[in-house]
Amino acid sequence: MKIRECAKLIKEETSKIFVGKDDQISLILMAVFVGGHVLLDDLPGSGKTTLVKTLSKALGCGFRRIQFTPDLMPSDITGMTVFDQKSGEFRHVKGPIFTNVLLADEINRAIPRTQSALLEAMEEEQVTIDNDTYALPKPFFVLATQNPVERESTFMLPWAQMDRFFVRLSLGFPDKEEEKRILSSLGDEVDLSVVNAVTGPEQLLEMREEIRGVHVSEFVKQYIVDLVQATRHDPDLESGASPRGSIFLYQGGKSLAAMNGRDYVVPEDIAQIFLPVLSHRVRLSSAAQYAKRSSEDVLSAILNKTPVPPEGSERFDAEGKK
């Protein structure tokens, strides 16, 4: 199945339950198709959990949900070693992280130690339990939700963990028409049984390989580097994006191009994902915080003033080779 067709079908299945937010769903699929993790950061009741559960059903992959709470322990996520009285031996009990799609619901309600239990899994697709390392099912990705950090009983995610999320998105509230549609379709109950699986683990891995073959010209690569380098020299940013930001822009551009039916990346692909990929990877300076500027404000200014490659160059390298 072509990636463009697959994305279209997944959106159609998702729309049976979740109303609107087509742009955000496209960005989630863009990350998922390359094995990236997604952080949905929004107020309670905005539909974050419903969207993740619906997308997981449409993706046709193994799914587990963990409700993060202040008393959740790392072993509740990864698993633990227990003593089997019948056999007289110790055995490993694997936790809910052993799945394809892990919904980490309200992830910032857990203490930082528990949040950090996901670090190894998100980076290396494996977990270590009592010095024994276990590979996670492939593909594996975390779709996490969190409430704003100023809300009661929330903890900030560790900086290292924030950097491992491919994109951070906010859904926002629906408009009038969307909210009327929500009442008409979901006023009584959310019936996920109407959502059909469009793909599965093997197909997602095949699409990941196909995306790797999408062409990125030297001009577009330079555009990515210029954008990320600009974040490291902007006076409104105390800390710019890490090299992982460049890599994710590169991979995300490829994924978005494939979703649009192209085998090459255009500068518009990079510009479209620039804010959601980098907004959580930069730190505002004290002056910018005092001026009440957001990371999105600063990144938008960088995007607007960074020269765009000449039209048509995205298909060819400097030597004229595709």
Secondary structure as UniProt FT lines:
FT   HELIX           3..14
FT   TURN            15..17
FT   HELIX           22..32
FT   TURN            33..35
FT   STRAND          37..41
FT   TURN            44..45
FT   HELIX           48..59
FT   STRAND          63..67
FT   TURN            70..71
FT   HELIX           75..78
FT   STRAND          79..84
FT   TURN            85..88
FT   STRAND          89..94
FT   TURN            96..97
FT   STRAND          101..105
FT   HELIX           107..109
FT   HELIX           112..115
FT   HELIX           116..118
FT   HELIX           119..124
FT   STRAND          126..129
FT   TURN            130..131
FT   STRAND          132..135
FT   STRAND          141..146
FT   TURN            149..150
FT   TURN            152..153
FT   HELIX           159..162
FT   TURN            163..164
FT   STRAND          165..169
FT   HELIX           176..186
FT   HELIX           192..194
FT   HELIX           201..212
FT   HELIX           218..231
FT   TURN            232..233
FT   TURN            235..236
FT   STRAND          237..239
FT   HELIX           243..259
FT   TURN            260..261
FT   HELIX           267..278
FT   TURN            279..280
FT   STRAND          283..284
FT   HELIX           286..290
FT   TURN            291..292
FT   HELIX           295..305
FT   TURN            311..312
FT   HELIX           313..315
FT   TURN            318..319
//
